[in-house]
Amino acid sequence: MTSTDPTPAVAVPHPVRAIRTYHPRRGRMSGRQVTALEQHWPRYGLRVADADPFDPVGLFGRRAPLVVEIGSGMGDTTAEMAAADPDRDYLAVEVHTPGIANLLDLIHLRDLGNVRIVEGDAMELLDLLPPASLDAVHVFFPDPWPKSRHHKRRLIQPAHVARLRSRLAVGGTLHCATDWAEYAESMRATLDADPGLVNAHDGYAPRPAYRPVTRFERRALRAGRPIADLIYRRHR
Ligand SMILES: C[S@@+](CC[C@H](N)C(=O)[O-])C[C@H]1O[C@@H](n2cnc3c(N)ncnc32)[C@H](O)[C@@H]1O
């Protein structure tokens, strides 16, 4: 290499960019959501980086079994389930600001002391949580990424599942639901193949009464898409 040759002698590795499981998307917020974000974010919201180091007692004011919900959307399910389950704490993770704002509003309206919302990529959050620290992980209606070339963006794929499972305590559950038949089958194959998970049911789970029916689910049912629940337990 001469002094004028711009080619470096040693190849400089490119930083690896993780493949995202979501579309970065904008969304209009209602006045109510804007107000909720302004007023309630300081008390109930945090960014992924704020979870490092992870301090559940600082966050919730107690140590209780912890549920992480990945992709909480508008937060209706989180709020409903957390209200019915006051002995566990719920950490919702979402990237979509109107959904975060909506959940903040619900937390405030229902005075839910056991819910916090993390803004950011759930995969980054998982890396900050201690191994075997979760009682449950919920993944309800994750984006199906139907085109084959987009399957690498799916949340339920072997590498992500191994990461999720490593954060579950032994005996903890991973509960997924989808209205996309082909994704349901792929989820089942992926979860069956994970060496640390065991299906808590024989095949798909019967619809659990504790998972509320959301607007999203009603729309799927109206369109003739049946819902599949998958509930797996970490066994080792
Ligand atoms: C189809 S929506 C379903 C929302 C909600 N669970 C429901 O049942 O209505 C999927 C949500 O997952 C969120 N999401 C996808 N990947 C995510 C990630 N890595 N971290 C946080 N949120 C994610 C998206 O922003 C989107 O709001």
The ligand as an SDF file (V2000), in Angstrom:
LIG
                    3D

 27 29  0  0  0  0  0  0  0  0999 V2000
  -49.3950   -6.3510   15.6130 C   0  0  0  0  0  0  0  0  0  0  0  0
  -48.9870   -5.3940   17.0090 S   0  0  0  0  0  0  0  0  0  0  0  0
  -49.8380   -6.1980   18.3120 C   0  0  0  0  0  0  0  0  0  0  0  0
  -50.0180   -5.3330   19.5320 C   0  0  0  0  0  0  0  0  0  0  0  0
  -50.6840   -5.9640   20.7480 C   0  0  0  0  0  0  0  0  0  0  0  0
  -49.8810   -7.0130   21.3220 N   0  0  0  0  0  0  0  0  0  0  0  0
  -52.0860   -6.4590   20.4450 C   0  0  0  0  0  0  0  0  0  0  0  0
  -52.3570   -7.6470   20.6900 O   0  0  0  0  0  0  0  0  0  0  0  0
  -52.9360   -5.6790   19.9950 O   0  0  0  0  0  0  0  0  0  0  0  0
  -47.2900   -5.7950   17.3210 C   0  0  0  0  0  0  0  0  0  0  0  0
  -46.5860   -4.7420   18.1570 C   0  0  0  0  0  0  0  0  0  0  0  0
  -45.2870   -5.2030   18.5000 O   0  0  0  0  0  0  0  0  0  0  0  0
  -44.4080   -4.0870   18.5380 C   0  0  0  0  0  0  0  0  0  0  0  0
  -43.0360   -4.6200   18.4230 N   0  0  0  0  0  0  0  0  0  0  0  0
  -42.5330   -5.4090   17.4500 C   0  0  0  0  0  0  0  0  0  0  0  0
  -41.2450   -5.7170   17.6970 N   0  0  0  0  0  0  0  0  0  0  0  0
  -40.9250   -5.1160   18.8750 C   0  0  0  0  0  0  0  0  0  0  0  0
  -39.7400   -5.0660   19.6450 C   0  0  0  0  0  0  0  0  0  0  0  0
  -38.6280   -5.6960   19.2610 N   0  0  0  0  0  0  0  0  0  0  0  0
  -39.7440   -4.3570   20.7940 N   0  0  0  0  0  0  0  0  0  0  0  0
  -40.8840   -3.7090   21.1880 C   0  0  0  0  0  0  0  0  0  0  0  0
  -42.0440   -3.7240   20.4880 N   0  0  0  0  0  0  0  0  0  0  0  0
  -42.0640   -4.4230   19.3490 C   0  0  0  0  0  0  0  0  0  0  0  0
  -44.8730   -3.2340   17.3600 C   0  0  0  0  0  0  0  0  0  0  0  0
  -44.4890   -1.8790   17.5060 O   0  0  0  0  0  0  0  0  0  0  0  0
  -46.3900   -3.4210   17.4360 C   0  0  0  0  0  0  0  0  0  0  0  0
  -47.0000   -2.3930   18.1820 O   0  0  0  0  0  0  0  0  0  0  0  0
  1  2  1  0
  2  3  1  0
  2 10  1  0
  3  4  1  0
  4  5  1  0
  5  6  1  0
  5  7  1  0
  7  8  2  0
  7  9  1  0
 10 11  1  0
 11 12  1  0
 11 26  1  0
 12 13  1  0
 13 14  1  0
 13 24  1  0
 14 15  1  0
 14 23  1  0
 15 16  2  0
 16 17  1  0
 17 18  1  0
 17 23  2  0
 18 19  1  0
 18 20  2  0
 20 21  1  0
 21 22  2  0
 22 23  1  0
 24 25  1  0
 24 26  1  0
 26 27  1  0
M  CHG  2   2   1   9  -1
M  END
$$$$
